[in-house]
Protein backbone atom coordinates (compact mmCIF):
# COMPACT_ATOMS: atom_id res chain seq x y z
CA UNK A 1 0.00 0.00 0.00
CA UNK A 2 1.36 3.42 -0.97
CA UNK A 3 1.21 6.45 1.32
CA UNK A 4 -1.38 8.02 -1.01
CA UNK A 5 -3.73 5.05 -0.59
CA UNK A 6 -3.16 5.08 3.16
CA UNK A 7 -3.91 8.84 3.32
CA UNK A 8 -7.07 8.43 1.23
CA UNK A 9 -8.26 5.60 3.47
CA UNK A 10 -7.72 7.70 6.59
CA UNK A 11 -9.36 10.74 4.98
CA UNK A 12 -12.48 8.81 3.97
CA UNK A 13 -12.80 7.14 7.37
CA UNK A 14 -12.68 10.61 9.00
CA UNK A 15 -15.36 11.85 6.60
CA UNK A 16 -17.51 8.80 7.27
CA UNK A 17 -17.15 9.33 11.02
CA UNK A 18 -18.16 13.01 10.68
CA UNK A 19 -21.21 12.11 8.59
CA UNK A 20 -22.18 9.45 11.13
CA UNK A 21 -21.82 11.92 14.00
CA UNK A 22 -23.78 14.67 12.21
CA UNK A 23 -26.51 12.19 11.26
CA UNK A 24 -26.76 10.95 14.85
CA UNK A 25 -27.00 14.51 16.20
CA UNK A 26 -29.62 15.44 13.59
CA UNK A 27 -31.67 12.34 14.40
CA UNK A 28 -31.48 13.14 18.12
CA UNK A 29 -32.53 16.76 17.54
CA UNK A 30 -35.31 15.73 15.14
CA UNK A 31 -36.80 13.17 17.51
CA UNK A 32 -36.70 15.64 20.43
CA UNK A 33 -38.34 18.39 18.34
CA UNK A 34 -40.97 15.88 17.14
CA UNK A 35 -41.67 14.91 20.77
CA UNK A 36 -42.13 18.57 21.74
CA UNK A 37 -44.46 19.21 18.80
CA UNK A 38 -46.43 16.08 19.67
CA UNK A 39 -46.90 17.23 23.26
CA UNK A 40 -48.06 20.67 22.05
CA UNK A 41 -50.54 19.07 19.64
CA UNK A 42 -52.03 16.92 22.38
Secondary structure, 3 states (H helix, E strand, C coil): CCHHHHHHHHHHHHHHHHHHHHHHHHHHHHHHHHHHHHHHHC
